[in-house]
Amino acid sequence: MSEVACYSDASGSSINQDKCVSLWLGDGDPTFGLLDTLPVPTEVAKILGIEFCFGDYPILNWEVYTLSCYTCTSQSSNTNCMTATNCSATATSCMTSVVSGGIGSLSYSSITKTCSANCTASGSNIVIVSTSVSCCSTDLCNTSGAASVKSTYTVLAVALGVIGFLLKSSSL
C-alpha cells in the first residue's frame, strides 16, 4: 500500500494527486513510496506562499511571495479589470469597489480593483446611487465585479420604482 493510500485510509480524506508534488527536506536519499506516487519538482515548489528551490535555482530557498490581485481604476466594464498585479508585502486582501447609479435611461457604473492592507466589505444605497466594497484574500480572487454590479442595479430599479410610485401617489 502506498503512503498516499495509507494516509487516505487513516484520515478519511484524500490527496488530489494532480495538484500535489512531493518535497524531500533534509539529507539522505528519499527512498520511501511517496516519490513513486507524486511527482518531484525539478526547480520550484510553492507551499503557502514560500518557494522551495532545487538545484542551482537563482533565488533564496525561503523567499516569500506576495498576494496577486486583479487591478484597475474607474472602469465601466469588468473586462477592463483583468490586469494581474503582485501586491506589496503589506497587502492582505484584494478589494473590489463598485459605484453604480442612474435615473431613467441614464446609468453609470465604475469598477476599481486594488491590493489592500485594510479591506472592509461594505455596501450602501442612497436613492439612485449604490456602492459596494468586497474583499477576498487568495491569489487573483477578485475576478468578478459583475455580482456587485447586478445587485446594485437591482437596488437601483427598486428605488426608481418606489420613487415613481410616490410621485404617482402624490399627484392623485
C-alpha positions as CSV (number, residue, x, y, z in Angstrom):
1,M,0.0,0.0,0.0
2,S,1.4,3.4,-0.9
3,E,1.8,6.2,1.6
4,V,-0.9,8.2,-0.1
5,A,-3.4,5.3,0.2
6,C,-2.3,4.8,3.8
7,Y,-2.9,8.5,4.6
8,S,-6.3,8.4,2.9
9,D,-7.4,5.3,4.9
10,A,-6.2,6.7,8.2
11,S,-7.5,10.2,7.8
12,G,-10.7,9.7,5.8
13,S,-9.6,12.3,3.3
14,S,-7.8,12.1,0.0
15,I,-4.9,13.9,-1.7
16,N,-5.6,15.4,-5.1
17,Q,-2.6,13.8,-6.9
18,D,-3.0,16.1,-9.9
19,K,-2.2,19.2,-7.8
20,C,0.4,17.8,-5.4
21,V,4.2,17.3,-5.6
22,S,6.5,15.5,-3.1
23,L,9.1,17.5,-1.3
24,W,12.1,16.0,0.4
25,L,13.7,18.2,3.0
26,G,16.9,17.0,4.7
27,D,19.9,14.9,4.0
28,G,19.9,11.5,2.5
29,D,18.1,9.7,-0.2
30,P,14.3,9.9,-0.2
31,T,13.6,6.2,-0.8
32,F,10.0,6.0,0.5
33,G,7.0,5.2,-1.7
34,L,5.6,8.7,-1.8
35,L,8.0,9.6,-4.6
36,D,6.6,6.8,-6.7
37,T,3.1,8.3,-6.4
38,L,3.6,12.1,-6.6
39,P,6.0,13.9,-9.0
40,V,9.1,15.6,-7.7
41,P,9.5,19.3,-8.7
42,T,12.6,20.0,-10.8
43,E,13.1,23.6,-9.8
44,V,10.5,25.2,-7.5
45,A,7.6,24.1,-5.2
46,K,5.4,26.8,-3.8
47,I,3.8,26.0,-0.5
48,L,1.7,28.6,1.4
49,G,3.5,31.4,-0.5
50,I,7.0,30.1,0.2
51,E,9.1,28.8,-2.7
52,F,11.3,25.8,-2.0
53,C,14.1,25.6,-4.7
54,F,16.0,22.7,-6.0
55,G,19.4,22.6,-7.7
56,D,21.1,25.9,-8.7
57,Y,17.9,27.9,-8.9
58,P,18.8,31.6,-8.6
59,I,16.6,32.7,-5.7
60,L,16.7,32.2,-1.9
61,N,15.2,28.9,-0.7
62,W,12.8,30.7,1.7
63,E,11.8,33.7,-0.4
64,V,8.1,34.7,0.3
65,Y,5.9,35.9,-2.5
66,T,3.0,38.3,-2.0
67,L,-0.6,38.2,-2.9
68,S,-1.7,38.7,-6.5
69,C,-4.8,40.7,-7.3
70,Y,-6.6,42.0,-10.4
71,T,-6.3,45.8,-10.5
72,C,-7.9,48.6,-12.4
73,T,-9.2,52.1,-11.8
74,S,-12.7,53.5,-12.6
75,Q,-13.6,51.1,-15.4
76,S,-17.1,50.8,-16.7
77,S,-16.7,47.1,-17.6
78,N,-15.2,44.2,-15.6
79,T,-13.4,43.0,-18.8
80,N,-11.1,46.0,-18.4
81,C,-10.2,44.9,-14.9
82,M,-8.2,41.8,-15.5
83,T,-4.6,43.0,-15.1
84,A,-2.9,40.7,-12.6
85,T,-0.6,42.6,-10.2
86,N,1.8,41.4,-7.5
87,C,0.8,43.3,-4.3
88,S,3.2,44.8,-1.8
89,A,4.2,42.7,1.2
90,T,1.7,44.6,3.4
91,A,-1.4,43.8,1.3
92,T,-3.5,41.1,2.7
93,S,-6.6,41.4,0.6
94,C,-7.9,42.1,-2.9
95,M,-10.5,44.8,-2.9
96,T,-13.2,45.4,-5.5
97,S,-15.2,48.7,-5.3
98,V,-18.3,49.3,-7.4
99,V,-20.2,52.5,-7.7
100,S,-23.4,52.4,-9.7
101,G,-26.1,55.0,-10.4
102,G,-28.7,56.1,-12.8
103,I,-32.0,57.7,-13.5
104,G,-34.3,56.9,-16.3
105,S,-32.4,55.6,-19.3
106,L,-29.1,57.1,-18.0
107,S,-26.9,54.8,-15.9
108,Y,-23.3,54.7,-14.8
109,S,-21.0,52.1,-13.3
110,S,-17.4,52.3,-12.1
111,I,-15.3,49.4,-11.0
112,T,-12.0,49.7,-9.2
113,K,-9.9,46.8,-8.1
114,T,-6.8,47.2,-5.8
115,C,-4.5,45.4,-3.4
116,S,-5.4,46.4,0.2
117,A,-3.8,46.2,3.6
118,N,-7.1,47.0,5.3
119,C,-10.2,45.9,3.4
120,T,-13.6,46.2,4.9
121,A,-16.6,44.9,3.0
122,S,-19.5,47.3,2.8
123,G,-22.4,48.5,0.8
124,S,-24.8,51.4,0.7
125,N,-27.7,52.6,-1.4
126,I,-28.8,56.2,-1.5
127,V,-31.8,56.8,-3.7
128,I,-30.2,56.5,-7.2
129,V,-26.6,55.6,-6.3
130,S,-25.2,52.5,-4.7
131,T,-21.8,51.5,-3.7
132,S,-20.3,48.1,-2.6
133,V,-16.8,47.0,-1.5
134,S,-15.9,43.3,-1.5
135,C,-12.8,41.7,-0.1
136,C,-11.0,38.4,-0.7
137,S,-7.6,37.0,0.3
138,T,-6.3,34.4,-2.2
139,D,-4.4,35.0,-5.4
140,L,-6.5,36.5,-8.2
141,C,-9.7,36.0,-6.2
142,N,-11.3,39.3,-7.3
143,T,-12.2,38.0,-10.8
144,S,-15.7,39.3,-11.0
145,G,-17.1,42.7,-10.3
146,A,-20.4,41.7,-12.0
147,A,-22.1,40.3,-8.9
148,S,-21.8,43.7,-7.3
149,V,-23.0,45.5,-10.4
150,K,-26.0,43.2,-10.7
151,S,-27.1,43.7,-7.1
152,T,-26.7,47.5,-7.3
153,Y,-28.8,47.6,-10.5
154,T,-31.5,45.6,-8.7
155,V,-31.5,48.0,-5.8
156,L,-31.5,50.9,-8.3
157,A,-34.5,49.5,-10.1
158,V,-36.4,49.0,-6.8
159,A,-35.5,52.6,-5.7
160,L,-36.7,54.1,-9.0
161,G,-39.9,52.1,-8.7
162,V,-40.6,53.4,-5.2
163,I,-39.9,57.0,-6.4
164,G,-42.2,56.5,-9.3
165,F,-44.9,55.1,-7.0
166,L,-44.5,58.0,-4.6
167,L,-44.7,60.6,-7.3
168,K,-47.8,59.0,-8.8
169,S,-49.4,58.8,-5.4
170,S,-48.7,62.4,-4.6
171,S,-50.4,63.6,-7.8
172,L,-53.7,61.8,-7.0
